[in-house]
């Protein structure tokens, strides 16, 4: 049985209910985070929680729990659910008001939801043979560094890839590579790993940092800088994380 956490209680997923007036439902007003769990141990939990806090600060929503309580609850949700490798999803919305109003309500409790699902990783054949992608203009808003619930543009861009029989859509804005619809993108040219810089136009992926750390540890030259579309299209390899 799949167990989730909602507003202070663990319960079967079928019993989890939120108000139709919740601002996450009405406006996409909230933040989320996804944490991979390997052998029942969350991967880089501190970094994920720091990114969650950055998003909450960016949308002016106070962290309802704090790092210690998030850590405890994530451990409990992992223990409640089967599987050594899991994907833990955290979602916080601004909560449910009594009326629909764009302005933030003065006094409402945030909605806190935690979900665990089986962690799906790329099969060996996909890692060996690579994937097919398409490209598209980056039509998203200007705060892509915040991991917010408003993902309609990402969904539309990803759906373009699905309908083309591909895995991902690689995005370009004003002639430069940003990222994928649901991924970070690296390029390799002449033995040098190239990465677009972290800014407001891309989500700072936890694995993005891991890749750069591994490159440094193994002596692979890396250059973090803006990548023109022509440079990305002419790369020897593209990496997706």
MDAnalysis code that builds the backbone (N, CA, C; Angstrom):
import MDAnalysis as mda
import numpy as np

u = mda.Universe.empty(723, n_residues=241, atom_resindex=np.repeat(np.arange(241), 3), trajectory=True)
u.add_TopologyAttr("name", ["N", "CA", "C"] * 241)
u.add_TopologyAttr("resid", np.arange(1, 242))
u.add_TopologyAttr("resname", ["UNK", "UNK", "UNK", "UNK", "UNK", "UNK", "UNK", "UNK", "UNK", "UNK", "UNK", "UNK", "UNK", "UNK", "UNK", "UNK", "UNK", "UNK", "UNK", "UNK", "UNK", "UNK", "UNK", "UNK", "UNK", "UNK", "UNK", "UNK", "UNK", "UNK", "UNK", "UNK", "UNK", "UNK", "UNK", "UNK", "UNK", "UNK", "UNK", "UNK", "UNK", "UNK", "UNK", "UNK", "UNK", "UNK", "UNK", "UNK", "UNK", "UNK", "UNK", "UNK", "UNK", "UNK", "UNK", "UNK", "UNK", "UNK", "UNK", "UNK", "UNK", "UNK", "UNK", "UNK", "UNK", "UNK", "UNK", "UNK", "UNK", "UNK", "UNK", "UNK", "UNK", "UNK", "UNK", "UNK", "UNK", "UNK", "UNK", "UNK", "UNK", "UNK", "UNK", "UNK", "UNK", "UNK", "UNK", "UNK", "UNK", "UNK", "UNK", "UNK", "UNK", "UNK", "UNK", "UNK", "UNK", "UNK", "UNK", "UNK", "UNK", "UNK", "UNK", "UNK", "UNK", "UNK", "UNK", "UNK", "UNK", "UNK", "UNK", "UNK", "UNK", "UNK", "UNK", "UNK", "UNK", "UNK", "UNK", "UNK", "UNK", "UNK", "UNK", "UNK", "UNK", "UNK", "UNK", "UNK", "UNK", "UNK", "UNK", "UNK", "UNK", "UNK", "UNK", "UNK", "UNK", "UNK", "UNK", "UNK", "UNK", "UNK", "UNK", "UNK", "UNK", "UNK", "UNK", "UNK", "UNK", "UNK", "UNK", "UNK", "UNK", "UNK", "UNK", "UNK", "UNK", "UNK", "UNK", "UNK", "UNK", "UNK", "UNK", "UNK", "UNK", "UNK", "UNK", "UNK", "UNK", "UNK", "UNK", "UNK", "UNK", "UNK", "UNK", "UNK", "UNK", "UNK", "UNK", "UNK", "UNK", "UNK", "UNK", "UNK", "UNK", "UNK", "UNK", "UNK", "UNK", "UNK", "UNK", "UNK", "UNK", "UNK", "UNK", "UNK", "UNK", "UNK", "UNK", "UNK", "UNK", "UNK", "UNK", "UNK", "UNK", "UNK", "UNK", "UNK", "UNK", "UNK", "UNK", "UNK", "UNK", "UNK", "UNK", "UNK", "UNK", "UNK", "UNK", "UNK", "UNK", "UNK", "UNK", "UNK", "UNK", "UNK", "UNK", "UNK", "UNK", "UNK", "UNK", "UNK", "UNK", "UNK", "UNK", "UNK", "UNK", "UNK", "UNK", "UNK", "UNK"])
u.atoms.positions = np.array([
    [0.834, -1.194, 0.000],
    [0.000, 0.000, 0.000],
    [0.875, 1.254, 0.000],
    [0.564, 2.170, -0.897],
    [1.335, 3.404, -0.994],
    [0.876, 4.382, 0.087],
    [1.831, 4.812, 0.905],
    [1.545, 5.723, 2.007],
    [2.122, 7.097, 1.685],
    [1.322, 8.137, 1.919],
    [1.763, 9.509, 1.707],
    [1.616, 10.294, 3.009],
    [2.182, 11.488, 3.017],
    [2.061, 12.403, 4.159],
    [1.316, 13.636, 3.693],
    [0.313, 14.056, 4.461],
    [-0.437, 15.264, 4.128],
    [-0.802, 16.002, 5.404],
    [-0.275, 17.195, 5.554],
    [-0.662, 18.101, 6.639],
    [-0.664, 17.448, 8.023],
    [0.452, 16.778, 8.334],
    [0.622, 16.273, 9.688],
    [0.302, 14.812, 9.900],
    [-0.141, 14.104, 8.857],
    [-0.542, 12.709, 9.045],
    [-0.082, 11.853, 7.867],
    [0.263, 10.591, 8.172],
    [0.536, 9.596, 7.144],
    [-0.759, 8.845, 6.858],
    [-0.991, 8.517, 5.583],
    [-2.247, 7.876, 5.199],
    [-2.085, 7.188, 3.847],
    [-2.970, 6.230, 3.509],
    [-2.975, 5.680, 2.150],
    [-3.271, 6.791, 1.145],
    [-2.687, 6.692, -0.014],
    [-2.821, 7.760, -0.998],
    [-4.274, 8.012, -1.376],
    [-5.106, 6.975, -1.355],
    [-6.506, 7.152, -1.724],
    [-7.262, 8.021, -0.725],
    [-6.741, 8.158, 0.477],
    [-7.408, 8.961, 1.507],
    [-6.915, 10.407, 1.546],
    [-5.899, 10.746, 0.773],
    [-5.328, 12.093, 0.805],
    [-6.204, 13.047, -0.006],
    [-6.705, 14.082, 0.640],
    [-7.589, 15.053, -0.010],
    [-7.138, 16.474, 0.339],
    [-7.283, 17.374, -0.632],
    [-7.008, 18.796, -0.388],
    [-8.217, 19.606, -0.844],
    [-8.317, 20.808, -0.323],
    [-9.436, 21.685, -0.653],
    [-9.389, 22.120, -2.114],
    [-10.567, 22.252, -2.715],
    [-10.647, 22.811, -4.068],
    [-10.233, 24.270, -4.097],
    [-10.172, 24.908, -2.929],
    [-9.754, 26.299, -2.837],
    [-8.253, 26.434, -2.569],
    [-7.547, 25.320, -2.565],
    [-6.099, 25.385, -2.340],
    [-5.441, 26.180, -3.471],
    [-4.529, 27.069, -3.104],
    [-3.893, 27.934, -4.100],
    [-2.963, 27.165, -5.035],
    [-2.499, 25.999, -4.612],
    [-1.747, 25.166, -5.525],
    [-2.618, 24.692, -6.670],
    [-3.878, 24.371, -6.376],
    [-4.838, 23.922, -7.383],
    [-5.310, 25.090, -8.243],
    [-5.583, 26.232, -7.623],
    [-6.145, 27.373, -8.351],
    [-5.104, 28.160, -9.136],
    [-3.898, 28.314, -8.578],
    [-2.917, 29.212, -9.170],
    [-1.554, 28.559, -9.462],
    [-1.354, 27.315, -9.063],
    [-0.005, 26.758, -9.136],
    [0.920, 27.461, -8.168],
    [0.353, 27.950, -7.055],
    [1.074, 28.775, -6.087],
    [1.750, 27.876, -5.055],
    [2.962, 27.450, -5.363],
    [3.667, 26.579, -4.441],
    [5.003, 26.133, -5.002],
    [5.685, 25.334, -4.209],
    [7.018, 24.842, -4.548],
    [7.044, 23.324, -4.440],
    [8.016, 22.714, -5.126],
    [8.180, 21.262, -4.995],
    [9.652, 20.915, -5.057],
    [9.952, 19.705, -4.663],
    [11.316, 19.174, -4.727],
    [11.211, 17.670, -4.947],
    [12.162, 17.100, -5.665],
    [12.203, 15.654, -5.909],
    [13.561, 15.131, -5.480],
    [13.555, 14.125, -4.619],
    [14.787, 13.611, -4.027],
    [14.923, 12.125, -4.347],
    [15.968, 11.716, -5.057],
    [16.176, 10.288, -5.275],
    [16.692, 9.615, -4.007],
    [16.236, 8.400, -3.800],
    [16.622, 7.618, -2.618],
    [17.234, 6.309, -3.110],
    [18.475, 6.071, -2.740],
    [19.170, 4.843, -3.131],
    [19.446, 4.013, -1.882],
    [19.058, 2.728, -1.926],
    [19.245, 1.837, -0.765],
    [18.683, 2.489, 0.497],
    [17.531, 3.151, 0.327],
    [16.785, 3.814, 1.412],
    [17.534, 4.993, 2.025],
    [18.493, 5.546, 1.295],
    [19.224, 6.729, 1.769],
    [19.019, 7.871, 0.781],
    [18.425, 8.982, 1.214],
    [18.236, 10.124, 0.318],
    [19.581, 10.642, -0.201],
    [19.620, 10.935, -1.492],
    [20.846, 11.381, -2.137],
    [20.971, 12.898, -2.015],
    [22.085, 13.348, -1.413],
    [22.372, 14.777, -1.266],
    [21.170, 15.530, -0.689],
    [20.670, 15.032, 0.412],
    [19.473, 15.602, 1.010],
    [19.665, 17.068, 1.377],
    [20.801, 17.410, 1.953],
    [21.029, 18.799, 2.363],
    [20.946, 19.743, 1.170],
    [21.490, 19.326, 0.032],
    [21.459, 20.170, -1.151],
    [20.031, 20.327, -1.682],
    [19.267, 19.233, -1.655],
    [17.875, 19.310, -2.102],
    [17.058, 20.231, -1.192],
    [17.256, 20.127, 0.102],
    [16.506, 20.973, 1.034],
    [16.926, 22.436, 0.908],
    [18.196, 22.672, 0.604],
    [18.642, 24.045, 0.378],
    [17.979, 24.630, -0.865],
    [17.835, 23.812, -1.910],
    [17.164, 24.296, -3.121],
    [15.682, 24.552, -2.851],
    [15.062, 23.684, -2.050],
    [13.667, 23.910, -1.670],
    [13.526, 25.234, -0.936],
    [14.437, 25.484, -0.003],
    [14.377, 26.736, 0.749],
    [14.568, 27.944, -0.180],
    [15.450, 27.816, -1.158],
    [15.655, 28.903, -2.120],
    [14.374, 29.192, -2.892],
    [13.673, 28.136, -3.308],
    [12.412, 28.332, -4.027],
    [11.368, 28.973, -3.130],
    [11.236, 28.475, -1.896],
    [10.256, 29.050, -0.976],
    [10.548, 30.527, -0.719],
    [11.814, 30.845, -0.518],
    [12.177, 32.250, -0.328],
    [11.821, 33.066, -1.575],
    [12.047, 32.484, -2.754],
    [11.797, 33.193, -4.000],
    [10.335, 33.495, -4.247],
    [9.434, 32.645, -3.707],
    [7.998, 32.896, -3.895],
    [7.358, 33.458, -2.626],
    [8.200, 33.845, -1.666],
    [7.753, 34.490, -0.431],
    [6.775, 33.610, 0.344],
    [7.171, 32.342, 0.510],
    [6.397, 31.381, 1.289],
    [7.311, 30.807, 2.367],
    [6.978, 31.038, 3.619],
    [7.827, 30.588, 4.720],
    [7.892, 29.067, 4.757],
    [9.082, 28.533, 5.000],
    [9.257, 27.095, 5.141],
    [8.440, 26.619, 6.342],
    [7.445, 25.749, 6.141],
    [6.578, 25.359, 7.251],
    [7.193, 24.364, 8.218],
    [8.326, 23.757, 7.857],
    [8.878, 22.680, 8.687],
    [10.311, 22.918, 9.129],
    [11.200, 23.274, 8.236],
    [12.611, 23.376, 8.567],
    [13.342, 22.091, 8.225],
    [14.657, 22.193, 8.068],
    [15.468, 21.082, 7.563],
    [15.368, 19.834, 8.440],
    [15.397, 19.993, 9.765],
    [15.378, 18.824, 10.655],
    [14.067, 18.048, 10.521],
    [12.948, 18.772, 10.451],
    [11.655, 18.089, 10.346],
    [11.463, 17.481, 8.959],
    [11.912, 18.174, 7.916],
    [11.864, 17.571, 6.581],
    [12.655, 16.269, 6.557],
    [13.834, 16.285, 7.155],
    [14.682, 15.089, 7.185],
    [13.973, 13.941, 7.892],
    [13.337, 14.243, 9.001],
    [12.619, 13.194, 9.750],
    [11.465, 12.625, 8.930],
    [10.675, 13.490, 8.328],
    [9.506, 13.030, 7.578],
    [9.904, 12.259, 6.328],
    [10.974, 12.688, 5.666],
    [11.436, 11.950, 4.487],
    [11.884, 10.549, 4.892],
    [12.586, 10.441, 6.026],
    [12.973, 9.125, 6.514],
    [11.764, 8.255, 6.794],
    [10.714, 8.844, 7.351],
    [9.515, 8.069, 7.670],
    [8.771, 7.642, 6.407],
    [8.672, 8.535, 5.418],
    [7.948, 8.158, 4.201],
    [8.683, 7.046, 3.464],
    [10.008, 7.083, 3.490],
    [10.788, 6.005, 2.876],
    [10.531, 4.689, 3.613],
    [10.490, 4.742, 4.934],
    [10.258, 3.533, 5.733],
    [8.852, 2.979, 5.513],
    [7.881, 3.849, 5.260],
    [6.484, 3.423, 5.081],
    [6.257, 2.738, 3.742],
    [7.131, 2.944, 2.774],
    [6.887, 2.460, 1.423],
    [7.925, 1.423, 1.004],
    [7.508, 0.532, 0.110],
    [8.362, -0.567, -0.326],
    [9.387, -0.077, -1.338],
    [10.477, -0.822, -1.445],
    [11.495, -0.521, -2.447],
    [12.725, 0.103, -1.846],
    [13.876, -0.422, -2.213],
    [15.126, 0.140, -1.733],
    [15.419, 1.489, -2.382],
    [15.038, 1.644, -3.662],
    [15.258, 2.895, -4.389],
    [13.904, 3.565, -4.621],
    [13.792, 4.793, -4.176],
    [12.526, 5.511, -4.260],
    [12.755, 6.932, -4.779],
    [11.685, 7.550, -5.223],
    [11.686, 8.957, -5.609],
    [10.725, 9.684, -4.685],
    [11.242, 10.570, -3.857],
    [10.419, 11.271, -2.868],
    [10.098, 12.674, -3.387],
    [8.814, 12.965, -3.432],
    [8.315, 14.235, -3.944],
    [7.757, 15.053, -2.786],
    [8.242, 16.281, -2.641],
    [7.740, 17.214, -1.627],
    [6.983, 18.333, -2.337],
    [5.830, 18.701, -1.776],
    [5.083, 19.826, -2.339],
    [4.518, 20.682, -1.215],
    [4.727, 21.995, -1.330],
    [4.182, 22.951, -0.373],
    [3.422, 24.002, -1.157],
    [2.155, 24.207, -0.826],
    [1.402, 25.298, -1.425],
    [1.116, 26.349, -0.355],
    [0.669, 27.508, -0.815],
    [0.392, 28.596, 0.133],
    [-0.843, 28.299, 0.978],
    [-1.620, 27.277, 0.602],
    [-2.762, 26.859, 1.403],
    [-4.089, 27.225, 0.766],
    [-5.165, 26.980, 1.495],
    [-6.524, 27.185, 0.990],
    [-7.166, 28.391, 1.661],
    [-7.644, 29.330, 0.846],
    [-8.367, 30.494, 1.342],
    [-9.863, 30.242, 1.154],
    [-10.682, 31.176, 1.597],
    [-12.137, 31.051, 1.444],
    [-12.626, 31.663, 0.145],
    [-11.743, 32.336, -0.591],
    [-12.127, 32.964, -1.853],
    [-10.957, 32.875, -2.820],
    [-11.262, 33.042, -4.106],
    [-10.223, 33.043, -5.126],
    [-9.756, 34.476, -5.345],
    [-8.499, 34.745, -5.006],
    [-7.948, 36.087, -5.097],
    [-6.466, 35.956, -5.419],
    [-6.001, 36.663, -6.434],
    [-4.596, 36.568, -6.809],
    [-3.667, 36.980, -5.667],
    [-4.045, 37.992, -4.900],
    [-3.201, 38.459, -3.807],
    [-3.066, 37.382, -2.732],
    [-1.898, 37.350, -2.075],
    [-1.670, 36.355, -1.037],
    [-2.662, 36.540, 0.113],
    [-3.262, 35.460, 0.609],
    [-4.124, 35.582, 1.792],
    [-3.297, 35.916, 3.024],
    [-3.915, 36.603, 3.962],
    [-3.181, 37.064, 5.144],
    [-2.843, 35.931, 6.096],
    [-3.803, 35.057, 6.354],
    [-3.578, 34.028, 7.378],
    [-4.194, 32.700, 6.933],
    [-3.408, 31.882, 6.250],
    [-3.821, 30.521, 5.924],
    [-2.645, 29.589, 6.185],
    [-2.938, 28.356, 6.519],
    [-1.879, 27.374, 6.759],
    [-1.448, 26.765, 5.433],
    [-0.161, 26.602, 5.207],
    [0.293, 25.974, 3.965],
    [-0.112, 24.503, 3.906],
    [-0.247, 24.004, 2.715],
    [-0.511, 22.584, 2.493],
    [0.819, 21.884, 2.245],
    [1.101, 20.835, 3.020],
    [2.363, 20.099, 2.913],
    [2.058, 18.654, 2.522],
    [2.647, 18.208, 1.431],
    [2.390, 16.875, 0.881],
    [3.713, 16.197, 0.558],
    [3.835, 14.927, 0.923],
    [5.028, 14.135, 0.594],
    [4.580, 12.809, -0.009],
    [5.159, 12.471, -1.129],
    [4.813, 11.270, -1.883],
    [6.077, 10.489, -2.196],
    [6.006, 9.163, -2.094],
    [7.114, 8.315, -2.530],
    [6.644, 7.389, -3.635],
    [7.438, 7.313, -4.699],
    [7.163, 6.415, -5.813],
    [8.425, 5.631, -6.140],
    [8.313, 4.517, -6.856],
    [9.516, 3.783, -7.250],
    [10.431, 4.660, -8.099],
    [11.724, 4.581, -7.863],
    [12.696, 5.359, -8.630],
    [12.952, 4.662, -9.963],
    [12.682, 5.367, -11.045],
    [12.880, 4.819, -12.388],
    [14.185, 5.391, -12.937],
    [15.123, 4.531, -13.280],
    [16.406, 4.955, -13.826],
    [16.541, 4.478, -15.274],
    [17.385, 5.125, -16.075],
    [17.528, 4.721, -17.470],
    [18.033, 3.280, -17.578],
    [17.458, 2.488, -18.475],
    [17.947, 1.122, -18.663],
    [19.338, 1.133, -19.291],
    [20.107, 0.047, -19.113],
    [21.473, 0.009, -19.659],
    [21.534, 0.310, -21.154],
    [20.584, -0.204, -21.931],
    [20.627, 0.012, -23.379],
    [20.501, 1.496, -23.716],
    [19.689, 2.202, -22.940],
    [19.530, 3.635, -23.201],
    [20.798, 4.402, -22.862],
    [21.460, 4.012, -21.796],
    [22.706, 4.674, -21.425],
    [23.792, 4.409, -22.474],
    [23.782, 3.203, -23.052],
    [24.813, 2.848, -24.025],
    [24.548, 3.469, -25.392],
    [23.298, 3.510, -25.809],
    [22.957, 3.914, -27.167],
    [22.526, 5.365, -27.273],
    [22.193, 5.989, -26.150],
    [21.747, 7.370, -26.179],
    [20.257, 7.483, -26.445],
    [19.797, 8.725, -26.563],
    [18.373, 8.992, -26.755],
    [18.187, 9.956, -27.918],
    [16.963, 10.033, -28.404],
    [16.594, 11.005, -29.430],
    [15.924, 12.195, -28.761],
    [16.234, 13.400, -29.249],
    [15.624, 14.613, -28.711],
    [15.166, 15.512, -29.849],
    [14.341, 16.473, -29.505],
    [14.025, 17.564, -30.405],
    [14.462, 18.859, -29.728],
    [14.379, 19.956, -30.424],
    [14.673, 21.252, -29.817],
    [13.495, 22.176, -30.046],
    [13.424, 23.216, -29.196],
    [12.316, 24.170, -29.296],
    [12.714, 25.463, -28.605],
    [12.068, 26.577, -28.955],
    [12.293, 27.819, -28.210],
    [11.844, 27.655, -26.762],
    [12.584, 28.247, -25.850],
    [12.255, 28.192, -24.429],
    [11.177, 29.239, -24.150],
    [9.933, 28.780, -23.967],
    [8.789, 29.686, -23.815],
    [8.411, 29.901, -22.354],
    [9.249, 29.445, -21.424],
    [8.896, 29.521, -20.015],
    [9.115, 30.915, -19.448],
    [8.719, 31.102, -18.178],
    [8.872, 32.402, -17.544],
    [10.334, 32.672, -17.205],
    [10.603, 33.815, -16.565],
    [11.983, 34.258, -16.355],
    [12.549, 33.885, -14.997],
    [11.877, 33.018, -14.248],
    [12.428, 32.552, -12.976],
    [12.478, 31.022, -12.970],
    [13.164, 30.485, -13.968],
    [13.280, 29.026, -14.079],
    [14.176, 28.442, -12.996],
    [14.894, 29.303, -12.250],
    [15.727, 28.817, -11.155],
    [14.902, 28.427, -9.941],
    [13.617, 28.768, -9.936],
    [12.728, 28.392, -8.837],
    [11.938, 27.144, -9.228],
    [11.891, 26.172, -8.332],
    [11.225, 24.894, -8.620],
    [9.763, 25.002, -8.165],
    [8.967, 25.694, -8.986],
    [7.590, 25.980, -8.624],
    [6.627, 25.010, -9.299],
    [5.369, 25.058, -8.859],
    [4.360, 24.134, -9.376],
    [3.871, 24.503, -10.768],
    [4.141, 25.699, -11.219],
    [3.606, 26.180, -12.499],
    [4.422, 25.607, -13.659],
    [4.099, 24.392, -14.057],
    [4.925, 23.653, -15.017],
    [4.233, 23.422, -16.358],
    [3.192, 24.198, -16.665],
    [2.468, 23.950, -17.902],
    [3.364, 24.095, -19.131],
    [4.211, 25.123, -19.150],
    [5.102, 25.291, -20.306],
    [6.039, 24.097, -20.447],
    [6.595, 23.609, -19.317],
    [7.452, 22.420, -19.356],
    [6.698, 21.222, -19.900],
    [5.448, 21.068, -19.477],
    [4.647, 19.931, -19.937],
    [4.394, 20.010, -21.437],
    [4.066, 21.200, -21.929],
    [3.835, 21.365, -23.365],
    [5.099, 21.056, -24.170],
    [6.244, 21.524, -23.664],
    [7.505, 21.282, -24.360],
    [7.883, 19.807, -24.331],
    [7.684, 19.162, -23.196],
    [7.982, 17.726, -23.103],
    [7.046, 16.920, -23.990],
    [5.787, 17.335, -24.076],
    [4.828, 16.614, -24.903],
    [5.207, 16.667, -26.376],
    [5.827, 17.764, -26.794],
    [6.316, 17.828, -28.178],
    [7.296, 16.693, -28.452],
    [8.173, 16.418, -27.478],
    [9.130, 15.329, -27.651],
    [8.420, 13.984, -27.713],
    [7.468, 13.779, -26.817],
    [6.723, 12.512, -26.792],
    [6.032, 12.264, -28.127],
    [5.388, 13.292, -28.655],
    [4.644, 13.131, -29.914],
    [5.580, 12.924, -31.106],
    [6.839, 13.324, -30.955],
    [7.832, 13.096, -32.016],
    [8.584, 11.779, -31.818],
    [8.190, 10.996, -30.800],
    [8.867, 9.737, -30.526],
    [10.226, 9.921, -29.888],
    [10.418, 11.039, -29.208],
    [11.696, 11.350, -28.574],
    [11.556, 11.369, -27.053],
    [12.700, 11.510, -26.385],
    [12.727, 11.453, -24.930],
    [12.647, 12.841, -24.298],
    [13.269, 13.840, -24.927],
    [13.358, 15.152, -24.297],
    [13.357, 16.262, -25.344],
    [12.997, 17.460, -24.882],
    [13.069, 18.665, -25.708],
    [14.172, 19.555, -25.158],
    [15.153, 19.885, -25.998],
    [16.261, 20.767, -25.607],
    [15.856, 22.204, -25.953],
    [16.046, 23.103, -24.989],
    [15.494, 24.447, -25.094],
    [16.571, 25.491, -25.378],
    [16.215, 26.441, -26.236],
    [17.086, 27.568, -26.556],
    [16.304, 28.863, -26.355],
    [16.956, 29.843, -25.727],
    [16.350, 31.162, -25.525],
    [17.314, 32.225, -26.045],
    [16.803, 33.067, -26.940],
    [17.616, 34.153, -27.499],
    [18.939, 33.647, -28.069],
    [18.901, 32.452, -28.680],
    [20.079, 31.931, -29.353],
    [21.046, 31.159, -28.486],
    [20.664, 30.893, -27.218],
    [21.559, 30.180, -26.310],
    [20.849, 28.995, -25.662],
    [21.628, 27.939, -25.395],
    [21.118, 26.760, -24.705],
    [20.755, 27.119, -23.266],
    [19.574, 26.694, -22.824],
    [19.221, 26.832, -21.409],
    [19.265, 25.461, -20.732],
    [18.305, 24.591, -21.052],
    [18.253, 23.248, -20.461],
    [17.235, 22.427, -21.227],
    [16.840, 21.287, -20.673],
    [15.765, 20.504, -21.249],
    [14.457, 20.820, -20.553],
    [13.366, 20.296, -21.093],
    [12.057, 20.528, -20.480],
    [12.005, 19.981, -19.057],
    [12.762, 18.927, -18.783],
    [12.807, 18.362, -17.431],
    [14.205, 17.854, -17.115],
    [15.233, 18.588, -17.564],
    [16.597, 18.096, -17.394],
    [17.585, 19.239, -17.558],
    [18.817, 19.000, -17.137],
    [19.939, 19.873, -17.475],
    [20.680, 19.257, -18.654],
    [21.265, 20.100, -19.492],
    [21.949, 19.654, -20.697],
    [23.400, 20.141, -20.669],
    [24.323, 19.232, -20.934],
    [25.746, 19.545, -21.097],
    [26.147, 19.239, -22.535],
    [27.220, 19.853, -22.981],
    [27.793, 19.549, -24.291],
    [29.251, 19.142, -24.105],
    [29.766, 18.348, -25.038],
    [31.181, 17.990, -25.076],
    [31.709, 18.345, -26.456],
    [32.800, 19.107, -26.488],
    [33.413, 19.485, -27.749],
    [34.925, 19.449, -27.587],
    [35.582, 18.640, -28.411],
    [37.036, 18.547, -28.358],
    [37.559, 18.098, -27.011],
    [36.827, 17.217, -26.331],
    [37.266, 16.704, -25.039],
    [36.999, 17.623, -23.860],
    [36.295, 18.733, -24.094],
    [35.980, 19.680, -23.020],
    [34.486, 19.606, -22.714],
    [34.162, 19.475, -21.429],
    [32.774, 19.468, -20.985],
    [32.288, 20.913, -20.882],
    [31.204, 21.225, -21.552],
    [30.664, 22.584, -21.584],
    [29.313, 22.602, -20.881],
    [29.110, 23.589, -20.011],
    [27.872, 23.675, -19.245],
    [27.364, 25.102, -19.252],
    [26.073, 25.295, -19.527],
    [25.526, 26.650, -19.403],
    [25.569, 27.093, -17.950],
    [25.786, 28.370, -17.690],
    [25.917, 28.827, -16.305],
    [24.586, 28.837, -15.579],
    [24.659, 28.660, -14.271],
    [23.460, 28.785, -13.446],
    [23.014, 30.246, -13.432],
    [21.778, 30.465, -13.813],
    [21.196, 31.794, -13.697],
    [19.685, 31.632, -13.584],
    [18.948, 32.710, -13.759],
    [17.502, 32.654, -13.572],
    [16.788, 31.920, -14.706],
    [17.495, 31.548, -15.758],
    [16.871, 30.900, -16.912],
    [16.965, 29.384, -16.879],
    [17.572, 28.817, -15.843],
    [17.657, 27.359, -15.745],
    [17.555, 26.933, -14.291],
    [17.068, 25.712, -14.078],
    [16.981, 25.161, -12.732],
    [18.348, 24.614, -12.340],
    [18.892, 25.019, -11.200],
    [20.201, 24.501, -10.778],
    [20.077, 23.048, -10.296],
    [20.318, 22.106, -11.193],
    [20.162, 20.696, -10.866],
    [21.212, 20.216, -9.872],
    [20.791, 19.361, -8.967],
    [21.734, 18.754, -8.020],
    [22.733, 17.886, -8.783],
    [22.249, 17.154, -9.781],
    [23.143, 16.309, -10.575],
    [24.059, 17.156, -11.455],
    [23.613, 18.336, -11.844],
    [24.483, 19.281, -12.569],
    [25.760, 19.506, -11.761],
    [25.599, 19.762, -10.471],
    [26.780, 19.960, -9.618],
    [27.621, 18.694, -9.523],
    [26.955, 17.534, -9.420],
    [27.684, 16.272, -9.306],
    [28.541, 16.035, -10.544],
    [27.984, 16.310, -11.723],
    [28.738, 16.109, -12.972],
    [29.993, 16.973, -12.992],
    [29.868, 18.232, -12.602],
    [31.037, 19.114, -12.591],
    [32.052, 18.682, -11.537],
    [31.580, 18.195, -10.393],
    [32.489, 17.687, -9.367],
    [33.244, 16.455, -9.863],
    [32.542, 15.555, -10.547],
    [33.186, 14.354, -11.076],
    [34.187, 14.707, -12.175],
    [33.841, 15.683, -13.003],
    [34.779, 16.113, -14.046],
    [36.067, 16.624, -13.412],
    [35.941, 17.451, -12.371],
    [37.134, 17.980, -11.703],
    [37.944, 16.863, -11.052],
    [37.241, 15.907, -10.429],
    [37.929, 14.819, -9.725],
    [38.684, 13.908, -10.680],
    [38.194, 13.781, -11.925],
    [38.811, 12.861, -12.882],
    [39.594, 13.568, -13.979],
    [39.846, 14.856, -13.791],
    [40.706, 15.571, -14.729],
    [40.093, 15.859, -16.072],
    [38.764, 15.907, -16.162],
    [38.111, 16.245, -17.419],
    [37.943, 17.763, -17.494],
    [38.536, 18.411, -18.481],
    [38.396, 19.871, -18.586],
    [36.929, 20.273, -18.711],
    [36.542, 21.299, -17.985],
    [35.158, 21.780, -18.012],
    [35.152, 23.288, -18.112],
    [34.166, 23.786, -18.806],
    [34.034, 25.237, -18.994],
    [32.556, 25.584, -18.815],
    [32.257, 26.401, -17.816],
    [30.891, 26.841, -17.555],
    [30.734, 28.223, -18.157],
    [29.908, 28.326, -19.183],
    [29.733, 29.597, -19.894],
    [28.510, 29.492, -20.799],
    [28.006, 30.630, -21.283],
    [26.873, 30.574, -22.219],
    [27.237, 29.785, -23.477],
    [26.309, 28.954, -23.926],
    [26.540, 28.114, -25.105],
    [25.583, 28.533, -26.208],
    [26.116, 29.057, -27.296],
    [25.285, 29.438, -28.423],
    [24.628, 28.201, -29.024],
    [23.464, 28.404, -29.623],
    [22.730, 27.275, -30.200],
    [23.563, 26.527, -31.228],
    [24.274, 27.267, -32.080],
    [25.091, 26.610, -33.111],
    [26.186, 25.764, -32.479],
    [26.743, 26.229, -31.372],
    [27.785, 25.478, -30.676],
    [27.219, 24.198, -30.070],
    [26.041, 24.298, -29.493],
    [25.415, 23.107, -28.906],
    [25.050, 22.095, -29.993],
    [24.527, 22.587, -31.106],
    [24.133, 21.678, -32.189],
    [25.340, 21.032, -32.850],
    [26.488, 21.689, -32.789],
    [27.687, 21.144, -33.403],
    [28.588, 20.395, -32.441],
    [28.093, 20.120, -31.242],
    [28.909, 19.433, -30.239],
    [29.156, 17.983, -30.629],
    [30.238, 17.413, -30.084],
    [30.524, 15.990, -30.297],
    [29.515, 15.114, -29.558],
    [29.108, 15.575, -28.385],
    [28.127, 14.855, -27.566],
    [27.261, 15.855, -26.817],
    [26.031, 15.454, -26.510],
    [25.206, 16.164, -25.547],
    [24.886, 15.205, -24.418],
    [24.991, 15.690, -23.197],
    [24.666, 14.890, -22.017],
    [23.414, 15.453, -21.371],
    [22.542, 14.584, -20.927],
    [21.312, 14.987, -20.238],
    [21.315, 14.419, -18.822],
    [21.070, 15.266, -17.828],
    [20.956, 14.802, -16.444],
    [19.618, 15.206, -15.875],
])
